[in-house]
């Protein structure tokens, strides 16, 4: 993980954010490692220790054209699966494979 990201105040920090850099106290002791996910408990502890700022992984800004292209490509791949498995009987291992591949292509995992 790179040390990029953006610096925010602890008031802005929220559960689920990921640290882009090691978070140390004033004495240099490591409080949280780079890549740590902020939780309610560690946010409370950090605020109690008067930690004022942290660096979080910046959220990606998605390009609408790239998003549209990715969606078009996903639909194309799903259509290709339908063609490849068009002769597959519904109660076969091939049908199960098709269902798994479709879920994978739709981004919902297997």
VOBA-1610 file (N, C-alpha, C; in pm, whole numbers, padded with zeros to 5 digits, always signed):
BEGIN
Unk+00086-00118+00000Unk+00000+00000+00000Unk+00089+00122+00000Unk+00059+00219-00079Unk+00140+00339-00086Unk+00105+00432+00028Unk+00189+00534+00046Unk+00163+00631+00150Unk+00084+00749+00096Unk+00010+00728-00009Unk-00073+00835-00061Unk-00200+00840+00022Unk-00284+00929-00012Unk-00408+00944+00062Unk-00430+01090+00093Unk-00527+01111+00178Unk-00552+01251+00216Unk-00558+01261+00367Unk-00513+01375+00415Unk-00512+01399+00558Unk-00646+01456+00601Unk-00699+01402+00711Unk-00826+01450+00764Unk-00813+01468+00914Unk-00904+01545+00971Unk-00908+01560+01116Unk-00979+01439+01176Unk-00956+01415+01303Unk-01021+01301+01369Unk-01172+01322+01376Unk-01219+01446+01370Unk-01364+01470+01366Unk-01425+01418+01236Unk-01346+01420+01128Unk-01394+01371+00998Unk-01381+01219+00985Unk-01293+01159+01065Unk-01268+01016+01055Unk-01393+00937+01090Unk-01417+00830+01015Unk-01535+00746+01034Unk-01495+00600+01032Unk-01580+00518+01092Unk-01560+00374+01090Unk-01551+00327+00945Unk-01462+00231+00922Unk-01449+00173+00789Unk-01344+00239+00703Unk-01299+00359+00739Unk-01193+00423+00662Unk-01063+00345+00683Unk-00975+00350+00582Unk-00848+00277+00586Unk-00734+00376+00596Unk-00641+00349+00688Unk-00526+00437+00706Unk-00428+00422+00591Unk-00385+00534+00536Unk-00289+00534+00427Unk-00146+00538+00480Unk-00129+00577+00606Unk+00003+00584+00669Unk-00006+00530+00811Unk+00109+00494+00864Unk+00117+00452+01004Unk+00072+00571+01090Unk-00005+00543+01193Unk-00051+00648+01283Unk+00028+00635+01413Unk+00107+00740+01444Unk+00193+00739+01562Unk+00152+00849+01658Unk+00187+00830+01784Unk+00162+00937+01881Unk+00277+01036+01877Unk+00272+01139+01963Unk+00374+01244+01963Unk+00513+01189+01993Unk+00519+01079+02069Unk+00648+01019+02102Unk+00701+00924+01997Unk+00625+00900+01891Unk+00668+00813+01784Unk+00621+00669+01796Unk+00548+00638+01903Unk+00496+00502+01920Unk+00383+00478+01819Unk+00388+00363+01755Unk+00286+00329+01655Unk+00155+00296+01726Unk+00050+00369+01688Unk-00083+00344+01743Unk-00162+00250+01654Unk-00155+00273+01523Unk-00223+00188+01425Unk-00134+00176+01302Unk-00132+00058+01243Unk-00049+00032+01126Unk-00112+00087+00999Unk-00029+00108+00900Unk-00077+00145+00767Unk-00168+00034+00718Unk-00284+00069+00663Unk-00378-00029+00613Unk-00483-00070+00715Unk-00468-00022+00840Unk-00567-00056+00943Unk-00701+00008+00909Unk-00806-00064+00940Unk-00942-00013+00918Unk-00989+00048+01049Unk-01035+00172+01042Unk-01080+00241+01163Unk-01211+00180+01214Unk-01215+00158+01344Unk-01334+00105+01410Unk-01381+00207+01512Unk-01500+00188+01564Unk-01553+00278+01667Unk-01462+00278+01789Unk-01413+00160+01826Unk-01327+00149+01945Unk-01196+00223+01926Unk-01129+00203+01810Unk-01001+00272+01797Unk-01018+00421+01770Unk-01128+00463+01711Unk-01154+00607+01698Unk-01170+00672+01835Unk-01243+00606+01923Unk-01260+00657+02059Unk-01126+00666+02130Unk-01044+00561+02118Unk-00913+00558+02183Unk-00821+00667+02126Unk-00823+00686+01996Unk-00739+00788+01934Unk-00781+00928+01979Unk-00908+00952+01985Unk-00956+01084+02031Unk-00920+01106+02177Unk-00927+00999+02256Unk-00892+01009+02397Unk-00743+01043+02413Unk-00660+00997+02320Unk-00516+01025+02323Unk-00484+01158+02257Unk-00585+01233+02220Unk-00570+01366+02159Unk-00499+01362+02023Unk-00518+01251+01950Unk-00469+01246+01812Unk-00561+01338+01732Unk-00502+01430+01659Unk-00581+01530+01589Unk-00606+01499+01442Unk-00509+01431+01376Unk-00522+01410+01232Unk-00472+01271+01194Unk-00518+01222+01079Unk-00469+01096+01024Unk-00477+01103+00872Unk-00405+01014+00807Unk-00408+01003+00661Unk-00490+00880+00624Unk-00592+00899+00542Unk-00675+00787+00499Unk-00657+00765+00350Unk-00685+00642+00308Unk-00679+00610+00165Unk-00787+00692+00095Unk-00746+00764-00008Unk-00840+00848-00081Unk-00936+00761-00160Unk-01061+00798-00159Unk-01160+00727-00238Unk-01140+00762-00384Unk-01152+00660-00468Unk-01134+00682-00611Unk-01252+00758-00669Unk-01221+00856-00751Unk-01324+00927-00824Unk-01340+00856-00957Unk-01459+00803-00982Unk-01478+00725-01103Unk-01521+00813-01219Unk-01467+00782-01333Unk-01499+00851-01457Unk-01629+00792-01511Unk-01733+00875-01533Unk-01860+00822-01584Unk-01845+00748-01717Unk-01757+00794-01804Unk-01737+00726-01932Unk-01673+00589-01911Unk-01578+00581-01819Unk-01514+00453-01790Unk-01614+00358-01724Unk-01699+00412-01638Unk-01801+00330-01574Unk-01899+00275-01678Unk-01941+00357-01772Unk-02034+00314-01877Unk-01969+00208-01965Unk-01841+00227-01995Unk-01769+00129-02076Unk-01759-00005-02002Unk-01728-00001-01874Unk-01718-00123-01793Unk-01851-00195-01788Unk-01960-00121-01774Unk-02094-00182-01771Unk-02126-00245-01906Unk-02092-00178-02013Unk-02117-00231-02147Unk-02036-00360-02168Unk-01913-00361-02122Unk-01828-00480-02134Unk-01885-00595-02051Unk-01934-00566-01931Unk-01994-00668-01845Unk-02115-00731-01912Unk-02201-00649-01971Unk-02320-00698-02040Unk-02281-00783-02162Unk-02178-00740-02233Unk-02129-00816-02348Unk-02083-00955-02305Unk-02010-00962-02194Unk-01960-01091-02146Unk-02073-01182-02099Unk-02174-01124-02037Unk-02291-01204-01997Unk-02364-01260-02120Unk-02376-01177-02223Unk-02440-01222-02346Unk-02358-01333-02411Unk-02226-01321-02406Unk-02138-01423-02463Unk-02156-01557-02390Unk-02171-01552-02257Unk-02196-01674-02181Unk-02326-01741-02227Unk-02428-01661-02250Unk-02556-01716-02294Unk-02541-01789-02427Unk-02459-01734-02516Unk-02435-01799-02645Unk-02357-01928-02626Unk-02253-01924-02545Unk-02169-02041-02523Unk-02244-02157-02458Unk-02340-02126-02373Unk-02413-02229-02299Unk-02555-02249-02351Unk-02583-02205-02472Unk-02720-02208-02525Unk-02779-02349-02534Unk-02697-02451-02554Unk-02748-02588-02568Unk-02737-02668-02438Unk-02709-02601-02330Unk-02690-02670-02202Unk-02826-02704-02139Unk-02848-02832-02105Unk-02974-02870-02038Unk-02984-02801-01902Unk-03106-02763-01861Unk-03124-02686-01737Unk-03079-02757-01610Unk-03088-02888-01603Unk-03054-02961-01481Unk-02920-03032-01493Unk-02822-02967-01553Unk-02693-03031-01575Unk-02583-02957-01500Unk-02467-03021-01497Unk-02350-02955-01437Unk-02314-02829-01515Unk-02338-02832-01646Unk-02312-02714-01729Unk-02398-02596-01689Unk-02522-02623-01650Unk-02612-02517-01606Unk-02564-02457-01474Unk-02511-02544-01387Unk-02455-02494-01261Unk-02332-02408-01287Unk-02249-02452-01380Unk-02131-02374-01418Unk-02173-02239-01475Unk-02272-02238-01561Unk-02322-02114-01618Unk-02369-02019-01508Unk-02444-02070-01412Unk-02492-01985-01302Unk-02376-01925-01223Unk-02274-02006-01197Unk-02156-01955-01126Unk-02084-01847-01206Unk-02068-01872-01335Unk-02001-01774-01420Unk-02081-01644-01430Unk-02213-01655-01438Unk-02295-01535-01444Unk-02284-01453-01316Unk-02286-01522-01201Unk-02271-01450-01073Unk-02134-01383-01066Unk-02032-01453-01114Unk-01897-01396-01115Unk-01893-01273-01204Unk-01948-01282-01324Unk-01948-01169-01417Unk-02029-01050-01366Unk-02131-01078-01284Unk-02213-00970-01230Unk-02149-00908-01107Unk-02039-00966-01061Unk-01968-00908-00949Unk-02017-00951-00813Unk-02102-01054-00806Unk-02154-01096-00677Unk-02080-01218-00623Unk-01970-01258-00686Unk-01891-01370-00640Unk-01956-01502-00673Unk-01898-01610-00623Unk-01952-01742-00653Unk-02007-01807-00529
//
